[in-house]
């Protein structure tokens, strides 16, 4: 589980404007309020207010499509929202969907 210190660190990596911009990249679902709930690239449910919360079943993080360790950047074009478990499962830049959902 993530502790408060780790959550504060994650929040400092990206500003509120960047978090909102990345959030808007997530898929919207008819009948769901897109300001609150969306789906990530694996179709896992994520909740805007649960950004950085690894204690939430809807927690999400900002993921780098192309990892920084391999030369990727923090450019908006390289960022996407991912359910925290999908982000943890991602290996060597390849997305492995641990959490998915059906609409």
C-alpha positions as CSV (number, residue, x, y, z in Angstrom):
1,X,0.0,0.0,0.0
2,X,1.1,3.5,-0.7
3,X,1.6,5.8,2.3
4,X,0.8,9.5,2.7
5,X,4.4,10.5,2.0
6,X,4.4,8.6,-1.3
7,X,1.0,10.1,-2.3
8,X,2.4,13.6,-1.6
9,X,5.5,12.9,-3.7
10,X,3.3,11.7,-6.6
11,X,1.2,14.8,-6.4
12,X,4.3,16.9,-6.6
13,X,5.5,15.3,-9.8
14,X,2.6,16.8,-11.8
15,X,0.6,19.9,-11.2
16,X,-3.2,20.0,-11.1
17,X,-3.4,21.3,-14.7
18,X,-1.3,18.4,-16.0
19,X,-3.3,15.9,-13.9
20,X,-6.5,17.2,-15.5
21,X,-5.1,17.2,-19.0
22,X,-4.0,13.6,-18.6
23,X,-7.3,12.6,-17.1
24,X,-9.1,13.9,-20.2
25,X,-7.2,11.3,-22.2
26,X,-9.0,8.5,-20.5
27,X,-12.1,7.0,-22.3
28,X,-15.5,8.4,-21.5
29,X,-18.4,6.0,-21.0
30,X,-22.0,6.9,-21.9
31,X,-24.1,7.4,-18.8
32,X,-21.1,8.1,-16.6
33,X,-20.1,11.6,-15.5
34,X,-16.7,12.1,-17.3
35,X,-15.6,14.5,-14.6
36,X,-15.7,11.7,-12.1
37,X,-15.3,8.2,-13.7
38,X,-13.5,7.1,-16.9
39,X,-11.7,4.1,-18.2
40,X,-7.9,3.7,-18.8
41,X,-6.3,2.0,-21.8
42,X,-7.1,-1.4,-20.3
43,X,-10.7,-0.3,-19.8
44,X,-10.3,-0.4,-16.0
45,X,-12.4,2.1,-14.1
46,X,-10.6,5.1,-12.7
47,X,-12.0,7.9,-10.6
48,X,-10.6,11.4,-10.9
49,X,-10.6,12.1,-7.2
50,X,-8.6,8.9,-6.6
51,X,-5.5,10.1,-8.4
52,X,-2.4,8.6,-6.7
53,X,-4.5,6.5,-4.3
54,X,-3.3,2.9,-4.3
55,X,-5.7,2.1,-1.5
56,X,-8.7,2.7,-3.9
57,X,-10.1,0.2,-6.4
58,X,-10.4,3.2,-8.8
59,X,-7.0,4.7,-8.1
60,X,-4.9,5.8,-11.0
61,X,-1.6,7.3,-11.9
62,X,0.1,9.1,-14.7
63,X,2.0,6.7,-16.8
64,X,4.7,7.3,-19.4
65,X,3.9,5.6,-22.7
66,X,7.6,5.5,-23.4
67,X,9.5,5.1,-20.0
68,X,11.8,7.9,-18.9
69,X,14.5,5.3,-18.1
70,X,14.5,4.5,-21.8
71,X,14.6,8.1,-23.0
72,X,11.0,9.1,-22.7
73,X,9.9,12.5,-21.4
74,X,7.2,14.2,-19.4
75,X,5.8,15.7,-22.6
76,X,2.0,15.5,-22.6
77,X,2.1,13.4,-25.7
78,X,4.0,10.7,-23.7
79,X,1.6,10.6,-20.7
80,X,-1.6,8.7,-20.1
81,X,-3.8,7.8,-17.2
82,X,-3.6,4.2,-16.0
83,X,-5.2,2.3,-13.1
84,X,-2.5,2.0,-10.5
85,X,-2.5,-1.8,-10.7
86,X,-2.0,-1.7,-14.5
87,X,0.8,0.8,-14.0
88,X,2.5,-1.4,-11.5
89,X,2.1,-4.4,-13.8
90,X,3.6,-2.6,-16.8
91,X,7.0,-4.1,-17.7
92,X,9.7,-2.7,-20.0
93,X,7.2,-0.2,-21.5
94,X,4.8,-2.9,-22.4
95,X,1.2,-2.6,-21.1
96,X,0.0,-5.7,-19.3
97,X,-3.6,-5.2,-18.2
98,X,-4.0,-6.5,-14.6
99,X,-7.4,-4.8,-14.2
100,X,-10.0,-4.5,-16.9
101,X,-13.8,-4.0,-16.9
102,X,-16.7,-4.3,-19.2
103,X,-19.0,-1.3,-19.9
